[in-house]
Amino acid sequence: MGEREKGLSKVKERHKFLQGNLFKRMNKASTCYATSQEKNFADGFFAGFQLVAEKMAFHVNWVLSYLSFFFAISSSFIFSFFFLTL
């Protein structure tokens, strides 16, 4: 095996090692986060999604209540104008 092939095989081995290391660290980090949040991995993982959904629901409800109030006020003006023109 020539010098070039030896160098390439070392690069490939190093790449595999680093890639495996990265996956191990990601797995460990997600497991630690999940267990610190909840007792179950799935509960900890999905707790973030649930929190975001609750925040979005709050804002959507606020916007809808604002729009319904605006619609009620504007429709009352329209109806009062209609009756004044009779």
MDTraj code that builds the backbone (N, CA, C; nanometers):
import mdtraj as md
import numpy as np

residues = "MET GLY GLU ARG GLU LYS GLY LEU SER LYS VAL LYS GLU ARG HIS LYS PHE LEU GLN GLY ASN LEU PHE LYS ARG MET ASN LYS ALA SER THR CYS TYR ALA THR SER GLN GLU LYS ASN PHE ALA ASP GLY PHE PHE ALA GLY PHE GLN LEU VAL ALA GLU LYS MET ALA PHE HIS VAL ASN TRP VAL LEU SER TYR LEU SER PHE PHE PHE ALA ILE SER SER SER PHE ILE PHE SER PHE PHE PHE LEU THR LEU".split()
xyz = np.array([
    [0.0852, -0.1166, 0.0000],
    [0.0000, 0.0000, 0.0000],
    [0.0906, 0.1239, 0.0000],
    [0.0594, 0.2184, -0.0881],
    [0.1412, 0.3387, -0.1004],
    [0.1120, 0.4400, 0.0095],
    [0.1923, 0.5454, 0.0072],
    [0.1763, 0.6503, 0.1083],
    [0.0392, 0.7177, 0.0992],
    [-0.0062, 0.7368, -0.0228],
    [-0.1352, 0.8048, -0.0419],
    [-0.2498, 0.7211, 0.0144],
    [-0.2469, 0.5905, -0.0138],
    [-0.3537, 0.5026, 0.0362],
    [-0.3518, 0.4957, 0.1884],
    [-0.2317, 0.4947, 0.2460],
    [-0.2220, 0.4917, 0.3924],
    [-0.2827, 0.6189, 0.4518],
    [-0.2516, 0.7316, 0.3891],
    [-0.3059, 0.8585, 0.4376],
    [-0.4569, 0.8640, 0.4267],
    [-0.5106, 0.8134, 0.3140],
    [-0.6562, 0.8128, 0.2962],
    [-0.7240, 0.7206, 0.3958],
    [-0.6626, 0.6045, 0.4216],
    [-0.7246, 0.5126, 0.5169],
    [-0.7233, 0.5730, 0.6575],
    [-0.6169, 0.6471, 0.6908],
    [-0.6133, 0.7131, 0.8219],
    [-0.7227, 0.8200, 0.8318],
    [-0.7427, 0.8927, 0.7229],
    [-0.8477, 0.9952, 0.7218],
    [-0.9844, 0.9308, 0.7379],
    [-1.0056, 0.8192, 0.6674],
    [-1.1347, 0.7495, 0.6776],
    [-1.1576, 0.6966, 0.8188],
    [-1.0521, 0.6398, 0.8784],
    [-1.0654, 0.5892, 1.0152],
    [-1.0957, 0.7030, 1.1120],
    [-1.0266, 0.8137, 1.0958],
    [-1.0495, 0.9290, 1.1831],
    [-1.1918, 0.9832, 1.1657],
    [-1.2384, 0.9870, 1.0414],
    [-1.3744, 1.0336, 1.0137],
    [-1.4777, 0.9434, 1.0810],
    [-1.4579, 0.8118, 1.0695],
    [-1.5507, 0.7179, 1.1343],
    [-1.5499, 0.7368, 1.2858],
    [-1.4299, 0.7543, 1.3408],
    [-1.4179, 0.7727, 1.4857],
    [-1.4906, 0.8996, 1.5310],
    [-1.4663, 1.0101, 1.4604],
    [-1.5302, 1.1364, 1.4979],
    [-1.6812, 1.1314, 1.4800],
    [-1.7247, 1.0646, 1.3733],
    [-1.8684, 1.0537, 1.3492],
    [-1.9350, 0.9722, 1.4594],
    [-1.8732, 0.8619, 1.4966],
    [-1.9260, 0.7812, 1.6065],
    [-1.9274, 0.8581, 1.7364],
    [-1.8224, 0.9351, 1.7598],
    [-1.8136, 1.0177, 1.8796],
    [-1.9254, 1.1211, 1.8834],
    [-1.9528, 1.1820, 1.7684],
    [-2.0583, 1.2824, 1.7598],
    [-2.1941, 1.2213, 1.7915],
    [-2.2227, 1.1031, 1.7337],
    [-2.3507, 1.0379, 1.7602],
    [-2.3632, 1.0009, 1.9074],
    [-2.2533, 0.9550, 1.9673],
    [-2.2573, 0.9205, 2.1095],
    [-2.2869, 1.0438, 2.1944],
    [-2.2214, 1.1562, 2.1621],
    [-2.2435, 1.2785, 2.2394],
    [-2.3860, 1.3299, 2.2228],
    [-2.4386, 1.3240, 2.0999],
    [-2.5759, 1.3705, 2.0770],
    [-2.6751, 1.2842, 2.1534],
    [-2.6537, 1.1539, 2.1494],
    [-2.7432, 1.0617, 2.2185],
    [-2.7366, 1.0856, 2.3691],
    [-2.6156, 1.1039, 2.4200],
    [-2.5994, 1.1267, 2.5632],
    [-2.6635, 1.2590, 2.6045],
    [-2.6450, 1.3627, 2.5233],
    [-2.7019, 1.4933, 2.5567],
    [-2.8541, 1.4892, 2.5570],
    [-2.9128, 1.4243, 2.4565],
    [-3.0596, 1.4191, 2.4516],
    [-3.1147, 1.3346, 2.5653],
    [-3.0441, 1.2270, 2.6013],
    [-3.0892, 1.1438, 2.7125],
    [-3.0791, 1.2199, 2.8441],
    [-2.9680, 1.2920, 2.8632],
    [-2.9518, 1.3695, 2.9869],
    [-3.0575, 1.4789, 2.9965],
    [-3.0855, 1.5451, 2.8849],
    [-3.1877, 1.6498, 2.8856],
    [-3.3234, 1.5906, 2.9204],
    [-3.3541, 1.4783, 2.8596],
    [-3.4851, 1.4172, 2.8815],
    [-3.5007, 1.3728, 3.0258],
    [-3.3974, 1.3096, 3.0803],
    [-3.4101, 1.2611, 3.2173],
    [-3.4078, 1.3753, 3.3175],
    [-3.3455, 1.4869, 3.2818],
    [-3.3488, 1.6007, 3.3737],
    [-3.4852, 1.6680, 3.3716],
    [-3.5558, 1.6607, 3.2600],
    [-3.6875, 1.7227, 3.2497],
    [-3.7963, 1.6333, 3.3084],
    [-3.7932, 1.5092, 3.2722],
    [-3.8979, 1.4154, 3.3136],
    [-3.8326, 1.2827, 3.3503],
    [-3.9124, 1.1919, 3.4007],
    [-3.8603, 1.0597, 3.4342],
    [-3.8474, 0.9708, 3.3110],
    [-3.9292, 0.9957, 3.2124],
    [-3.9303, 0.9128, 3.0924],
    [-3.8661, 0.9902, 2.9780],
    [-3.7927, 0.9208, 2.8923],
    [-3.7255, 0.9858, 2.7790],
    [-3.8260, 1.0527, 2.6862],
    [-3.9341, 0.9827, 2.6534],
    [-4.0339, 1.0371, 2.5604],
    [-4.1019, 1.1600, 2.6197],
    [-4.1283, 1.1564, 2.7498],
    [-4.1917, 1.2719, 2.8139],
    [-4.1017, 1.3941, 2.8067],
    [-3.9733, 1.3745, 2.8323],
    [-3.8801, 1.4862, 2.8260],
    [-3.8623, 1.5387, 2.6857],
    [-3.8632, 1.4486, 2.5896],
    [-3.8432, 1.4889, 2.4504],
    [-3.9624, 1.5671, 2.3988],
    [-4.0833, 1.5223, 2.4333],
    [-4.2035, 1.5865, 2.3815],
    [-4.2502, 1.7032, 2.4682],
    [-4.1902, 1.7224, 2.5843],
    [-4.2308, 1.8342, 2.6705],
    [-4.2031, 1.9673, 2.6029],
    [-4.0929, 1.9740, 2.5297],
    [-4.0609, 2.0971, 2.4570],
    [-4.1647, 2.1287, 2.3517],
    [-4.2080, 2.0265, 2.2781],
    [-4.3109, 2.0474, 2.1765],
    [-4.4421, 2.0912, 2.2404],
    [-4.4751, 2.0318, 2.3541],
    [-4.5998, 2.0666, 2.4216],
    [-4.5959, 2.2117, 2.4696],
    [-4.4816, 2.2543, 2.5220],
    [-4.4688, 2.3915, 2.5694],
    [-4.4865, 2.4908, 2.4553],
    [-4.4256, 2.4619, 2.3413],
    [-4.4391, 2.5503, 2.2248],
    [-4.5840, 2.5547, 2.1784],
    [-4.6498, 2.4397, 2.1765],
    [-4.7899, 2.4345, 2.1334],
    [-4.8790, 2.5155, 2.2274],
    [-4.8514, 2.5078, 2.3573],
    [-4.9315, 2.5851, 2.4528],
    [-4.9114, 2.7351, 2.4334],
    [-4.7877, 2.7764, 2.4083],
    [-4.7620, 2.9188, 2.3855],
    [-4.8306, 2.9661, 2.2580],
    [-4.8254, 2.8839, 2.1535],
    [-4.8905, 2.9217, 2.0282],
    [-5.0413, 2.9289, 2.0464],
    [-5.0981, 2.8358, 2.1214],
    [-5.2426, 2.8364, 2.1439],
    [-5.2841, 2.9620, 2.2195],
    [-5.2030, 3.0048, 2.3154],
    [-5.2339, 3.1274, 2.3893],
    [-5.2393, 3.2466, 2.2949],
    [-5.1403, 3.2584, 2.2075],
    [-5.1368, 3.3725, 2.1161],
    [-5.2497, 3.3660, 2.0136],
    [-5.2793, 3.2476, 1.9648],
    [-5.3891, 3.2333, 1.8686],
    [-5.5210, 3.2705, 1.9347],
    [-5.5425, 3.2260, 2.0568],
    [-5.6663, 3.2611, 2.1275],
    [-5.6761, 3.4110, 2.1511],
    [-5.5647, 3.4744, 2.1842],
    [-5.5647, 3.6189, 2.2057],
    [-5.6007, 3.6922, 2.0766],
    [-5.5418, 3.6505, 1.9658],
    [-5.5704, 3.7151, 1.8370],
    [-5.7163, 3.6942, 1.7982],
    [-5.7667, 3.5732, 1.8168],
    [-5.9067, 3.5467, 1.7816],
    [-6.0030, 3.6274, 1.8683],
    [-5.9729, 3.6402, 1.9964],
    [-6.0616, 3.7203, 2.0817],
    [-6.0569, 3.8673, 2.0412],
    [-5.9394, 3.9161, 2.0049],
    [-5.9269, 4.0540, 1.9580],
    [-6.0068, 4.0742, 1.8297],
    [-5.9953, 3.9797, 1.7362],
    [-6.0682, 3.9916, 1.6100],
    [-6.2186, 3.9833, 1.6306],
    [-6.2627, 3.8966, 1.7206],
    [-6.4070, 3.8866, 1.7447],
    [-6.4599, 4.0149, 1.8090],
    [-6.3814, 4.0757, 1.8990],
    [-6.4215, 4.2033, 1.9580],
    [-6.4297, 4.3111, 1.8500],
    [-6.3299, 4.3164, 1.7637],
    [-6.3289, 4.4143, 1.6555],
    [-6.4482, 4.3934, 1.5623],
    [-6.4790, 4.2672, 1.5321],
    [-6.5938, 4.2371, 1.4462],
    [-6.7244, 4.2804, 1.5126],
    [-6.7363, 4.2572, 1.6430],
    [-6.8591, 4.2956, 1.7139],
    [-6.8774, 4.4470, 1.7127],
    [-6.7706, 4.5202, 1.7364],
    [-6.7793, 4.6665, 1.7361],
    [-6.8124, 4.7179, 1.5962],
    [-6.7420, 4.6657, 1.4965],
    [-6.7652, 4.7149, 1.3602],
    [-6.9047, 4.6781, 1.3111],
    [-6.9524, 4.5588, 1.3443],
    [-7.0867, 4.5209, 1.2997],
    [-7.1933, 4.6045, 1.3704],
    [-7.1702, 4.6414, 1.4956],
    [-7.2689, 4.7258, 1.5640],
    [-7.2755, 4.8639, 1.4993],
    [-7.1606, 4.9163, 1.4565],
    [-7.1622, 5.0443, 1.3846],
    [-7.2356, 5.0324, 1.2520],
    [-7.2152, 4.9222, 1.1825],
    [-7.2819, 4.9024, 1.0533],
    [-7.4328, 4.8944, 1.0728],
    [-7.4769, 4.8165, 1.1729],
    [-7.6202, 4.8034, 1.1963],
    [-7.6814, 4.9346, 1.2438],
    [-7.6112, 5.0078, 1.3286],
    [-7.6663, 5.1360, 1.3749],
    [-7.6763, 5.2348, 1.2592],
    [-7.5781, 5.2345, 1.1709],
    [-7.5842, 5.3215, 1.0535],
    [-7.7007, 5.2819, 0.9633],
    [-7.7228, 5.1504, 0.9486],
    [-7.8333, 5.1009, 0.8666],
    [-7.9671, 5.1483, 0.9227],
    [-7.9864, 5.1386, 1.0546],
    [-8.1130, 5.1795, 1.1145],
    [-8.1306, 5.3312, 1.1150],
    [-8.0215, 5.4047, 1.1205],
    [-8.0322, 5.5507, 1.1157],
    [-8.0735, 5.5996, 0.9779],
    [-8.0421, 5.5231, 0.8749],
    [-8.0777, 5.5648, 0.7391],
    [-8.2207, 5.5278, 0.7032],
    [-8.2896, 5.4509, 0.7851],
    [-8.4285, 5.4133, 0.7532],
    [-8.5256, 5.5264, 0.7718],
])
top = md.Topology()
chain = top.add_chain()
for i, resn in enumerate(residues, 1):
    res = top.add_residue(resn, chain, resSeq=i)
    for name in ("N", "CA", "C"):
        top.add_atom(name, md.element.get_by_symbol(name[0]), res)
traj = md.Trajectory(xyz[None], top)
